[in-house]
Amino acid sequence: MKAAILEKLYDWSVAPYQYFKKNEAWKYNAKELKEYPNESLGYHMGKFLIANSFQLQEKLESHDVFHVLTGTGITVPDEISMQFYLLGNGKRSLYLFTVILIGSILYPEYWRFFKSKYNCGKSALPFHQLDFQKLLHQPIQRIKSTFLIP
């Protein structure tokens, strides 16, 4: 029931969020991303998308990059934890604060997990604002080590 509430809120928020995002949509699909070299961010993005039967969502591509770079899963508590991670990393948005507020109310039993993810984000160098499309060819381990992402 809790997960269904958050999923419905997500469904309602996607279109307005995409509308207000200023970045350009990527021109790739999961299969094309998987054709990047095996060690690259692009390859790992394609692998993540295909493994989870996802496609990139227009103007929301960085969300999937965050999953790949931080190793965050796709369950509802994992999604909430990733927002805590990004908060620790310095990201600020209405969407982030809304997910954290509602997630904290609906999943108080995960508070320690959420706090640990916040601390992980805080210990990494800020990377949430990068233009990841320009980094798709870069080795994922280089990106992670440069920004101290465990």
Phi and psi in radians as a Rosetta constraint file:
Dihedral C 1 N 2 CA 2 C 2 CIRCULARHARMONIC -1.081 0.35
Dihedral N 2 CA 2 C 2 N 3 CIRCULARHARMONIC -0.772 0.35
Dihedral C 2 N 3 CA 3 C 3 CIRCULARHARMONIC -1.100 0.35
Dihedral N 3 CA 3 C 3 N 4 CIRCULARHARMONIC -0.684 0.35
Dihedral C 3 N 4 CA 4 C 4 CIRCULARHARMONIC -1.106 0.35
Dihedral N 4 CA 4 C 4 N 5 CIRCULARHARMONIC -0.672 0.35
Dihedral C 4 N 5 CA 5 C 5 CIRCULARHARMONIC -1.081 0.35
Dihedral N 5 CA 5 C 5 N 6 CIRCULARHARMONIC -0.850 0.35
Dihedral C 5 N 6 CA 6 C 6 CIRCULARHARMONIC -1.162 0.35
Dihedral N 6 CA 6 C 6 N 7 CIRCULARHARMONIC -0.652 0.35
Dihedral C 6 N 7 CA 7 C 7 CIRCULARHARMONIC -1.139 0.35
Dihedral N 7 CA 7 C 7 N 8 CIRCULARHARMONIC -0.678 0.35
Dihedral C 7 N 8 CA 8 C 8 CIRCULARHARMONIC -1.168 0.35
Dihedral N 8 CA 8 C 8 N 9 CIRCULARHARMONIC -0.727 0.35
Dihedral C 8 N 9 CA 9 C 9 CIRCULARHARMONIC -1.077 0.35
Dihedral N 9 CA 9 C 9 N 10 CIRCULARHARMONIC -0.681 0.35
Dihedral C 9 N 10 CA 10 C 10 CIRCULARHARMONIC -1.089 0.35
Dihedral N 10 CA 10 C 10 N 11 CIRCULARHARMONIC -0.828 0.35
Dihedral C 10 N 11 CA 11 C 11 CIRCULARHARMONIC -0.988 0.35
Dihedral N 11 CA 11 C 11 N 12 CIRCULARHARMONIC -0.706 0.35
Dihedral C 11 N 12 CA 12 C 12 CIRCULARHARMONIC -1.250 0.35
Dihedral N 12 CA 12 C 12 N 13 CIRCULARHARMONIC -0.511 0.35
Dihedral C 12 N 13 CA 13 C 13 CIRCULARHARMONIC -1.555 0.35
Dihedral N 13 CA 13 C 13 N 14 CIRCULARHARMONIC -0.314 0.35
Dihedral C 13 N 14 CA 14 C 14 CIRCULARHARMONIC -1.036 0.35
Dihedral N 14 CA 14 C 14 N 15 CIRCULARHARMONIC -0.952 0.35
Dihedral C 14 N 15 CA 15 C 15 CIRCULARHARMONIC -1.048 0.35
Dihedral N 15 CA 15 C 15 N 16 CIRCULARHARMONIC -0.847 0.35
Dihedral C 15 N 16 CA 16 C 16 CIRCULARHARMONIC -1.100 0.35
Dihedral N 16 CA 16 C 16 N 17 CIRCULARHARMONIC -0.664 0.35
Dihedral C 16 N 17 CA 17 C 17 CIRCULARHARMONIC -1.113 0.35
Dihedral N 17 CA 17 C 17 N 18 CIRCULARHARMONIC -0.770 0.35
Dihedral C 17 N 18 CA 18 C 18 CIRCULARHARMONIC -1.102 0.35
Dihedral N 18 CA 18 C 18 N 19 CIRCULARHARMONIC -0.667 0.35
Dihedral C 18 N 19 CA 19 C 19 CIRCULARHARMONIC -1.070 0.35
Dihedral N 19 CA 19 C 19 N 20 CIRCULARHARMONIC -0.729 0.35
Dihedral C 19 N 20 CA 20 C 20 CIRCULARHARMONIC -1.483 0.35
Dihedral N 20 CA 20 C 20 N 21 CIRCULARHARMONIC -0.229 0.35
Dihedral C 20 N 21 CA 21 C 21 CIRCULARHARMONIC -1.211 0.35
Dihedral N 21 CA 21 C 21 N 22 CIRCULARHARMONIC 2.359 0.35
Dihedral C 21 N 22 CA 22 C 22 CIRCULARHARMONIC -1.613 0.35
Dihedral N 22 CA 22 C 22 N 23 CIRCULARHARMONIC -0.279 0.35
Dihedral C 22 N 23 CA 23 C 23 CIRCULARHARMONIC -1.241 0.35
Dihedral N 23 CA 23 C 23 N 24 CIRCULARHARMONIC 2.753 0.35
Dihedral C 23 N 24 CA 24 C 24 CIRCULARHARMONIC -1.386 0.35
Dihedral N 24 CA 24 C 24 N 25 CIRCULARHARMONIC 2.540 0.35
Dihedral C 24 N 25 CA 25 C 25 CIRCULARHARMONIC -1.249 0.35
Dihedral N 25 CA 25 C 25 N 26 CIRCULARHARMONIC 2.525 0.35
Dihedral C 25 N 26 CA 26 C 26 CIRCULARHARMONIC -1.249 0.35
Dihedral N 26 CA 26 C 26 N 27 CIRCULARHARMONIC 2.670 0.35
Dihedral C 26 N 27 CA 27 C 27 CIRCULARHARMONIC -1.824 0.35
Dihedral N 27 CA 27 C 27 N 28 CIRCULARHARMONIC 0.527 0.35
Dihedral C 27 N 28 CA 28 C 28 CIRCULARHARMONIC -2.048 0.35
Dihedral N 28 CA 28 C 28 N 29 CIRCULARHARMONIC 2.775 0.35
Dihedral C 28 N 29 CA 29 C 29 CIRCULARHARMONIC -2.095 0.35
Dihedral N 29 CA 29 C 29 N 30 CIRCULARHARMONIC 3.068 0.35
Dihedral C 29 N 30 CA 30 C 30 CIRCULARHARMONIC -1.033 0.35
Dihedral N 30 CA 30 C 30 N 31 CIRCULARHARMONIC -0.728 0.35
Dihedral C 30 N 31 CA 31 C 31 CIRCULARHARMONIC -1.116 0.35
Dihedral N 31 CA 31 C 31 N 32 CIRCULARHARMONIC -0.740 0.35
Dihedral C 31 N 32 CA 32 C 32 CIRCULARHARMONIC -1.139 0.35
Dihedral N 32 CA 32 C 32 N 33 CIRCULARHARMONIC -0.687 0.35
Dihedral C 32 N 33 CA 33 C 33 CIRCULARHARMONIC -1.110 0.35
Dihedral N 33 CA 33 C 33 N 34 CIRCULARHARMONIC -0.651 0.35
Dihedral C 33 N 34 CA 34 C 34 CIRCULARHARMONIC -1.185 0.35
Dihedral N 34 CA 34 C 34 N 35 CIRCULARHARMONIC -0.233 0.35
Dihedral C 34 N 35 CA 35 C 35 CIRCULARHARMONIC -1.430 0.35
Dihedral N 35 CA 35 C 35 N 36 CIRCULARHARMONIC -0.146 0.35
Dihedral C 35 N 36 CA 36 C 36 CIRCULARHARMONIC -1.146 0.35
Dihedral N 36 CA 36 C 36 N 37 CIRCULARHARMONIC 2.843 0.35
Dihedral C 36 N 37 CA 37 C 37 CIRCULARHARMONIC -0.958 0.35
Dihedral N 37 CA 37 C 37 N 38 CIRCULARHARMONIC 2.564 0.35
Dihedral C 37 N 38 CA 38 C 38 CIRCULARHARMONIC -0.936 0.35
Dihedral N 38 CA 38 C 38 N 39 CIRCULARHARMONIC -0.543 0.35
Dihedral C 38 N 39 CA 39 C 39 CIRCULARHARMONIC -1.589 0.35
Dihedral N 39 CA 39 C 39 N 40 CIRCULARHARMONIC -0.045 0.35
Dihedral C 39 N 40 CA 40 C 40 CIRCULARHARMONIC -1.434 0.35
Dihedral N 40 CA 40 C 40 N 41 CIRCULARHARMONIC 2.788 0.35
Dihedral C 40 N 41 CA 41 C 41 CIRCULARHARMONIC -1.048 0.35
Dihedral N 41 CA 41 C 41 N 42 CIRCULARHARMONIC -0.740 0.35
Dihedral C 41 N 42 CA 42 C 42 CIRCULARHARMONIC -0.998 0.35
Dihedral N 42 CA 42 C 42 N 43 CIRCULARHARMONIC -0.817 0.35
Dihedral C 42 N 43 CA 43 C 43 CIRCULARHARMONIC -1.044 0.35
Dihedral N 43 CA 43 C 43 N 44 CIRCULARHARMONIC -0.818 0.35
Dihedral C 43 N 44 CA 44 C 44 CIRCULARHARMONIC -1.151 0.35
Dihedral N 44 CA 44 C 44 N 45 CIRCULARHARMONIC -0.561 0.35
Dihedral C 44 N 45 CA 45 C 45 CIRCULARHARMONIC -1.113 0.35
Dihedral N 45 CA 45 C 45 N 46 CIRCULARHARMONIC -0.865 0.35
Dihedral C 45 N 46 CA 46 C 46 CIRCULARHARMONIC -1.028 0.35
Dihedral N 46 CA 46 C 46 N 47 CIRCULARHARMONIC -0.751 0.35
Dihedral C 46 N 47 CA 47 C 47 CIRCULARHARMONIC -1.071 0.35
Dihedral N 47 CA 47 C 47 N 48 CIRCULARHARMONIC -0.788 0.35
Dihedral C 47 N 48 CA 48 C 48 CIRCULARHARMONIC -1.069 0.35
Dihedral N 48 CA 48 C 48 N 49 CIRCULARHARMONIC -0.827 0.35
Dihedral C 48 N 49 CA 49 C 49 CIRCULARHARMONIC -1.098 0.35
Dihedral N 49 CA 49 C 49 N 50 CIRCULARHARMONIC -0.803 0.35
Dihedral C 49 N 50 CA 50 C 50 CIRCULARHARMONIC -1.160 0.35
Dihedral N 50 CA 50 C 50 N 51 CIRCULARHARMONIC -0.753 0.35
Dihedral C 50 N 51 CA 51 C 51 CIRCULARHARMONIC -1.052 0.35
Dihedral N 51 CA 51 C 51 N 52 CIRCULARHARMONIC -0.536 0.35
Dihedral C 51 N 52 CA 52 C 52 CIRCULARHARMONIC -1.818 0.35
Dihedral N 52 CA 52 C 52 N 53 CIRCULARHARMONIC 0.155 0.35
Dihedral C 52 N 53 CA 53 C 53 CIRCULARHARMONIC 0.955 0.35
Dihedral N 53 CA 53 C 53 N 54 CIRCULARHARMONIC 0.740 0.35
Dihedral C 53 N 54 CA 54 C 54 CIRCULARHARMONIC -1.862 0.35
Dihedral N 54 CA 54 C 54 N 55 CIRCULARHARMONIC 2.809 0.35
Dihedral C 54 N 55 CA 55 C 55 CIRCULARHARMONIC -2.173 0.35
Dihedral N 55 CA 55 C 55 N 56 CIRCULARHARMONIC 2.711 0.35
Dihedral C 55 N 56 CA 56 C 56 CIRCULARHARMONIC -1.074 0.35
Dihedral N 56 CA 56 C 56 N 57 CIRCULARHARMONIC 2.424 0.35
Dihedral C 56 N 57 CA 57 C 57 CIRCULARHARMONIC -1.700 0.35
Dihedral N 57 CA 57 C 57 N 58 CIRCULARHARMONIC 2.274 0.35
Dihedral C 57 N 58 CA 58 C 58 CIRCULARHARMONIC -0.904 0.35
Dihedral N 58 CA 58 C 58 N 59 CIRCULARHARMONIC 2.221 0.35
Dihedral C 58 N 59 CA 59 C 59 CIRCULARHARMONIC 1.202 0.35
Dihedral N 59 CA 59 C 59 N 60 CIRCULARHARMONIC 0.032 0.35
Dihedral C 59 N 60 CA 60 C 60 CIRCULARHARMONIC -2.036 0.35
Dihedral N 60 CA 60 C 60 N 61 CIRCULARHARMONIC 0.360 0.35
Dihedral C 60 N 61 CA 61 C 61 CIRCULARHARMONIC -1.080 0.35
Dihedral N 61 CA 61 C 61 N 62 CIRCULARHARMONIC -0.586 0.35
Dihedral C 61 N 62 CA 62 C 62 CIRCULARHARMONIC -1.083 0.35
Dihedral N 62 CA 62 C 62 N 63 CIRCULARHARMONIC -0.471 0.35
Dihedral C 62 N 63 CA 63 C 63 CIRCULARHARMONIC -1.014 0.35
Dihedral N 63 CA 63 C 63 N 64 CIRCULARHARMONIC -0.784 0.35
Dihedral C 63 N 64 CA 64 C 64 CIRCULARHARMONIC -1.222 0.35
Dihedral N 64 CA 64 C 64 N 65 CIRCULARHARMONIC -0.575 0.35
Dihedral C 64 N 65 CA 65 C 65 CIRCULARHARMONIC -1.060 0.35
Dihedral N 65 CA 65 C 65 N 66 CIRCULARHARMONIC -0.745 0.35
Dihedral C 65 N 66 CA 66 C 66 CIRCULARHARMONIC -1.042 0.35
Dihedral N 66 CA 66 C 66 N 67 CIRCULARHARMONIC -0.709 0.35
Dihedral C 66 N 67 CA 67 C 67 CIRCULARHARMONIC -1.021 0.35
Dihedral N 67 CA 67 C 67 N 68 CIRCULARHARMONIC -0.835 0.35
Dihedral C 67 N 68 CA 68 C 68 CIRCULARHARMONIC -1.148 0.35
Dihedral N 68 CA 68 C 68 N 69 CIRCULARHARMONIC -0.816 0.35
Dihedral C 68 N 69 CA 69 C 69 CIRCULARHARMONIC -1.209 0.35
Dihedral N 69 CA 69 C 69 N 70 CIRCULARHARMONIC -0.636 0.35
Dihedral C 69 N 70 CA 70 C 70 CIRCULARHARMONIC -1.645 0.35
Dihedral N 70 CA 70 C 70 N 71 CIRCULARHARMONIC -0.124 0.35
Dihedral C 70 N 71 CA 71 C 71 CIRCULARHARMONIC 1.192 0.35
Dihedral N 71 CA 71 C 71 N 72 CIRCULARHARMONIC 0.455 0.35
Dihedral C 71 N 72 CA 72 C 72 CIRCULARHARMONIC -1.418 0.35
Dihedral N 72 CA 72 C 72 N 73 CIRCULARHARMONIC 2.377 0.35
Dihedral C 72 N 73 CA 73 C 73 CIRCULARHARMONIC -1.299 0.35
Dihedral N 73 CA 73 C 73 N 74 CIRCULARHARMONIC -2.987 0.35
Dihedral C 73 N 74 CA 74 C 74 CIRCULARHARMONIC -2.045 0.35
Dihedral N 74 CA 74 C 74 N 75 CIRCULARHARMONIC 0.153 0.35
Dihedral C 74 N 75 CA 75 C 75 CIRCULARHARMONIC -1.225 0.35
Dihedral N 75 CA 75 C 75 N 76 CIRCULARHARMONIC 2.889 0.35
Dihedral C 75 N 76 CA 76 C 76 CIRCULARHARMONIC -1.052 0.35
Dihedral N 76 CA 76 C 76 N 77 CIRCULARHARMONIC -0.843 0.35
Dihedral C 76 N 77 CA 77 C 77 CIRCULARHARMONIC -1.053 0.35
Dihedral N 77 CA 77 C 77 N 78 CIRCULARHARMONIC -0.606 0.35
Dihedral C 77 N 78 CA 78 C 78 CIRCULARHARMONIC -1.112 0.35
Dihedral N 78 CA 78 C 78 N 79 CIRCULARHARMONIC -0.755 0.35
Dihedral C 78 N 79 CA 79 C 79 CIRCULARHARMONIC -1.069 0.35
Dihedral N 79 CA 79 C 79 N 80 CIRCULARHARMONIC -0.737 0.35
Dihedral C 79 N 80 CA 80 C 80 CIRCULARHARMONIC -1.126 0.35
Dihedral N 80 CA 80 C 80 N 81 CIRCULARHARMONIC -0.757 0.35
Dihedral C 80 N 81 CA 81 C 81 CIRCULARHARMONIC -1.076 0.35
Dihedral N 81 CA 81 C 81 N 82 CIRCULARHARMONIC -0.594 0.35
Dihedral C 81 N 82 CA 82 C 82 CIRCULARHARMONIC -1.157 0.35
Dihedral N 82 CA 82 C 82 N 83 CIRCULARHARMONIC -0.600 0.35
Dihedral C 82 N 83 CA 83 C 83 CIRCULARHARMONIC -1.175 0.35
Dihedral N 83 CA 83 C 83 N 84 CIRCULARHARMONIC -0.624 0.35
Dihedral C 83 N 84 CA 84 C 84 CIRCULARHARMONIC -1.127 0.35
Dihedral N 84 CA 84 C 84 N 85 CIRCULARHARMONIC -0.736 0.35
Dihedral C 84 N 85 CA 85 C 85 CIRCULARHARMONIC -1.015 0.35
Dihedral N 85 CA 85 C 85 N 86 CIRCULARHARMONIC -0.840 0.35
Dihedral C 85 N 86 CA 86 C 86 CIRCULARHARMONIC -1.164 0.35
Dihedral N 86 CA 86 C 86 N 87 CIRCULARHARMONIC -0.591 0.35
Dihedral C 86 N 87 CA 87 C 87 CIRCULARHARMONIC -1.075 0.35
Dihedral N 87 CA 87 C 87 N 88 CIRCULARHARMONIC -0.807 0.35
Dihedral C 87 N 88 CA 88 C 88 CIRCULARHARMONIC -1.067 0.35
Dihedral N 88 CA 88 C 88 N 89 CIRCULARHARMONIC -0.533 0.35
Dihedral C 88 N 89 CA 89 C 89 CIRCULARHARMONIC -1.440 0.35
Dihedral N 89 CA 89 C 89 N 90 CIRCULARHARMONIC -0.074 0.35
Dihedral C 89 N 90 CA 90 C 90 CIRCULARHARMONIC 1.848 0.35
Dihedral N 90 CA 90 C 90 N 91 CIRCULARHARMONIC 0.003 0.35
Dihedral C 90 N 91 CA 91 C 91 CIRCULARHARMONIC -1.300 0.35
Dihedral N 91 CA 91 C 91 N 92 CIRCULARHARMONIC 2.444 0.35
Dihedral C 91 N 92 CA 92 C 92 CIRCULARHARMONIC -2.364 0.35
Dihedral N 92 CA 92 C 92 N 93 CIRCULARHARMONIC 2.172 0.35
Dihedral C 92 N 93 CA 93 C 93 CIRCULARHARMONIC -2.763 0.35
Dihedral N 93 CA 93 C 93 N 94 CIRCULARHARMONIC 2.741 0.35
Dihedral C 93 N 94 CA 94 C 94 CIRCULARHARMONIC -1.036 0.35
Dihedral N 94 CA 94 C 94 N 95 CIRCULARHARMONIC -0.744 0.35
Dihedral C 94 N 95 CA 95 C 95 CIRCULARHARMONIC -1.037 0.35
Dihedral N 95 CA 95 C 95 N 96 CIRCULARHARMONIC -0.835 0.35
Dihedral C 95 N 96 CA 96 C 96 CIRCULARHARMONIC -1.011 0.35
Dihedral N 96 CA 96 C 96 N 97 CIRCULARHARMONIC -0.874 0.35
Dihedral C 96 N 97 CA 97 C 97 CIRCULARHARMONIC -1.116 0.35
Dihedral N 97 CA 97 C 97 N 98 CIRCULARHARMONIC -0.624 0.35
Dihedral C 97 N 98 CA 98 C 98 CIRCULARHARMONIC -1.147 0.35
Dihedral N 98 CA 98 C 98 N 99 CIRCULARHARMONIC -0.810 0.35
Dihedral C 98 N 99 CA 99 C 99 CIRCULARHARMONIC -1.081 0.35
Dihedral N 99 CA 99 C 99 N 100 CIRCULARHARMONIC -0.755 0.35
Dihedral C 99 N 100 CA 100 C 100 CIRCULARHARMONIC -1.112 0.35
Dihedral N 100 CA 100 C 100 N 101 CIRCULARHARMONIC -0.774 0.35
Dihedral C 100 N 101 CA 101 C 101 CIRCULARHARMONIC -1.102 0.35
Dihedral N 101 CA 101 C 101 N 102 CIRCULARHARMONIC -0.938 0.35
Dihedral C 101 N 102 CA 102 C 102 CIRCULARHARMONIC -1.158 0.35
Dihedral N 102 CA 102 C 102 N 103 CIRCULARHARMONIC -0.732 0.35
Dihedral C 102 N 103 CA 103 C 103 CIRCULARHARMONIC -1.084 0.35
Dihedral N 103 CA 103 C 103 N 104 CIRCULARHARMONIC -0.688 0.35
Dihedral C 103 N 104 CA 104 C 104 CIRCULARHARMONIC -1.158 0.35
Dihedral N 104 CA 104 C 104 N 105 CIRCULARHARMONIC -0.624 0.35
Dihedral C 104 N 105 CA 105 C 105 CIRCULARHARMONIC -1.243 0.35
Dihedral N 105 CA 105 C 105 N 106 CIRCULARHARMONIC -0.776 0.35
Dihedral C 105 N 106 CA 106 C 106 CIRCULARHARMONIC -1.395 0.35
Dihedral N 106 CA 106 C 106 N 107 CIRCULARHARMONIC -0.412 0.35
Dihedral C 106 N 107 CA 107 C 107 CIRCULARHARMONIC -2.254 0.35
Dihedral N 107 CA 107 C 107 N 108 CIRCULARHARMONIC 0.989 0.35
Dihedral C 107 N 108 CA 108 C 108 CIRCULARHARMONIC -1.103 0.35
Dihedral N 108 CA 108 C 108 N 109 CIRCULARHARMONIC -0.422 0.35
Dihedral C 108 N 109 CA 109 C 109 CIRCULARHARMONIC -1.199 0.35
Dihedral N 109 CA 109 C 109 N 110 CIRCULARHARMONIC -0.206 0.35
Dihedral C 109 N 110 CA 110 C 110 CIRCULARHARMONIC -1.758 0.35
Dihedral N 110 CA 110 C 110 N 111 CIRCULARHARMONIC 0.145 0.35
Dihedral C 110 N 111 CA 111 C 111 CIRCULARHARMONIC -0.951 0.35
Dihedral N 111 CA 111 C 111 N 112 CIRCULARHARMONIC -0.766 0.35
Dihedral C 111 N 112 CA 112 C 112 CIRCULARHARMONIC -1.078 0.35
Dihedral N 112 CA 112 C 112 N 113 CIRCULARHARMONIC -0.725 0.35
Dihedral C 112 N 113 CA 113 C 113 CIRCULARHARMONIC -1.085 0.35
Dihedral N 113 CA 113 C 113 N 114 CIRCULARHARMONIC -0.807 0.35
Dihedral C 113 N 114 CA 114 C 114 CIRCULARHARMONIC -1.081 0.35
Dihedral N 114 CA 114 C 114 N 115 CIRCULARHARMONIC -0.749 0.35
Dihedral C 114 N 115 CA 115 C 115 CIRCULARHARMONIC -1.119 0.35
Dihedral N 115 CA 115 C 115 N 116 CIRCULARHARMONIC -0.667 0.35
Dihedral C 115 N 116 CA 116 C 116 CIRCULARHARMONIC -1.150 0.35
Dihedral N 116 CA 116 C 116 N 117 CIRCULARHARMONIC -0.651 0.35
Dihedral C 116 N 117 CA 117 C 117 CIRCULARHARMONIC -1.200 0.35
Dihedral N 117 CA 117 C 117 N 118 CIRCULARHARMONIC -0.657 0.35
Dihedral C 117 N 118 CA 118 C 118 CIRCULARHARMONIC -1.022 0.35
Dihedral N 118 CA 118 C 118 N 119 CIRCULARHARMONIC -0.805 0.35
Dihedral C 118 N 119 CA 119 C 119 CIRCULARHARMONIC -1.117 0.35
Dihedral N 119 CA 119 C 119 N 120 CIRCULARHARMONIC -0.649 0.35
Dihedral C 119 N 120 CA 120 C 120 CIRCULARHARMONIC -1.086 0.35
Dihedral N 120 CA 120 C 120 N 121 CIRCULARHARMONIC -0.770 0.35
Dihedral C 120 N 121 CA 121 C 121 CIRCULARHARMONIC -1.111 0.35
Dihedral N 121 CA 121 C 121 N 122 CIRCULARHARMONIC -0.641 0.35
Dihedral C 121 N 122 CA 122 C 122 CIRCULARHARMONIC -1.200 0.35
Dihedral N 122 CA 122 C 122 N 123 CIRCULARHARMONIC -0.581 0.35
Dihedral C 122 N 123 CA 123 C 123 CIRCULARHARMONIC -1.393 0.35
Dihedral N 123 CA 123 C 123 N 124 CIRCULARHARMONIC -0.306 0.35
Dihedral C 123 N 124 CA 124 C 124 CIRCULARHARMONIC -1.454 0.35
Dihedral N 124 CA 124 C 124 N 125 CIRCULARHARMONIC 2.665 0.35
Dihedral C 124 N 125 CA 125 C 125 CIRCULARHARMONIC -1.248 0.35
Dihedral N 125 CA 125 C 125 N 126 CIRCULARHARMONIC 2.583 0.35
Dihedral C 125 N 126 CA 126 C 126 CIRCULARHARMONIC -1.004 0.35
Dihedral N 126 CA 126 C 126 N 127 CIRCULARHARMONIC 2.179 0.35
Dihedral C 126 N 127 CA 127 C 127 CIRCULARHARMONIC -2.320 0.35
Dihedral N 127 CA 127 C 127 N 128 CIRCULARHARMONIC -0.129 0.35
Dihedral C 127 N 128 CA 128 C 128 CIRCULARHARMONIC -1.076 0.35
Dihedral N 128 CA 128 C 128 N 129 CIRCULARHARMONIC -0.380 0.35
Dihedral C 128 N 129 CA 129 C 129 CIRCULARHARMONIC -1.687 0.35
Dihedral N 129 CA 129 C 129 N 130 CIRCULARHARMONIC 0.032 0.35
Dihedral C 129 N 130 CA 130 C 130 CIRCULARHARMONIC -1.205 0.35
Dihedral N 130 CA 130 C 130 N 131 CIRCULARHARMONIC 2.683 0.35
Dihedral C 130 N 131 CA 131 C 131 CIRCULARHARMONIC -1.526 0.35
Dihedral N 131 CA 131 C 131 N 132 CIRCULARHARMONIC 1.597 0.35
Dihedral C 131 N 132 CA 132 C 132 CIRCULARHARMONIC -1.185 0.35
Dihedral N 132 CA 132 C 132 N 133 CIRCULARHARMONIC -0.431 0.35
Dihedral C 132 N 133 CA 133 C 133 CIRCULARHARMONIC -1.050 0.35
Dihedral N 133 CA 133 C 133 N 134 CIRCULARHARMONIC -0.591 0.35
Dihedral C 133 N 134 CA 134 C 134 CIRCULARHARMONIC -1.315 0.35
Dihedral N 134 CA 134 C 134 N 135 CIRCULARHARMONIC -0.190 0.35
Dihedral C 134 N 135 CA 135 C 135 CIRCULARHARMONIC -1.858 0.35
Dihedral N 135 CA 135 C 135 N 136 CIRCULARHARMONIC 0.064 0.35
Dihedral C 135 N 136 CA 136 C 136 CIRCULARHARMONIC -1.023 0.35
Dihedral N 136 CA 136 C 136 N 137 CIRCULARHARMONIC -0.533 0.35
Dihedral C 136 N 137 CA 137 C 137 CIRCULARHARMONIC -1.447 0.35
Dihedral N 137 CA 137 C 137 N 138 CIRCULARHARMONIC -0.220 0.35
Dihedral C 137 N 138 CA 138 C 138 CIRCULARHARMONIC -1.308 0.35
Dihedral N 138 CA 138 C 138 N 139 CIRCULARHARMONIC 2.531 0.35
Dihedral C 138 N 139 CA 139 C 139 CIRCULARHARMONIC -1.069 0.35
Dihedral N 139 CA 139 C 139 N 140 CIRCULARHARMONIC 2.309 0.35
Dihedral C 139 N 140 CA 140 C 140 CIRCULARHARMONIC -1.076 0.35
Dihedral N 140 CA 140 C 140 N 141 CIRCULARHARMONIC -0.634 0.35
Dihedral C 140 N 141 CA 141 C 141 CIRCULARHARMONIC -1.164 0.35
Dihedral N 141 CA 141 C 141 N 142 CIRCULARHARMONIC -0.571 0.35
Dihedral C 141 N 142 CA 142 C 142 CIRCULARHARMONIC -1.148 0.35
Dihedral N 142 CA 142 C 142 N 143 CIRCULARHARMONIC -0.755 0.35
Dihedral C 142 N 143 CA 143 C 143 CIRCULARHARMONIC -1.085 0.35
Dihedral N 143 CA 143 C 143 N 144 CIRCULARHARMONIC -0.840 0.35
Dihedral C 143 N 144 CA 144 C 144 CIRCULARHARMONIC -1.082 0.35
Dihedral N 144 CA 144 C 144 N 145 CIRCULARHARMONIC -0.746 0.35
Dihedral C 144 N 145 CA 145 C 145 CIRCULARHARMONIC -1.255 0.35
Dihedral N 145 CA 145 C 145 N 146 CIRCULARHARMONIC -0.624 0.35
Dihedral C 145 N 146 CA 146 C 146 CIRCULARHARMONIC -1.077 0.35
Dihedral N 146 CA 146 C 146 N 147 CIRCULARHARMONIC -0.694 0.35
Dihedral C 146 N 147 CA 147 C 147 CIRCULARHARMONIC -1.772 0.35
Dihedral N 147 CA 147 C 147 N 148 CIRCULARHARMONIC 0.193 0.35
Dihedral C 147 N 148 CA 148 C 148 CIRCULARHARMONIC 0.990 0.35
Dihedral N 148 CA 148 C 148 N 149 CIRCULARHARMONIC 0.728 0.35
Dihedral C 148 N 149 CA 149 C 149 CIRCULARHARMONIC -1.581 0.35
Dihedral N 149 CA 149 C 149 N 150 CIRCULARHARMONIC 2.027 0.35
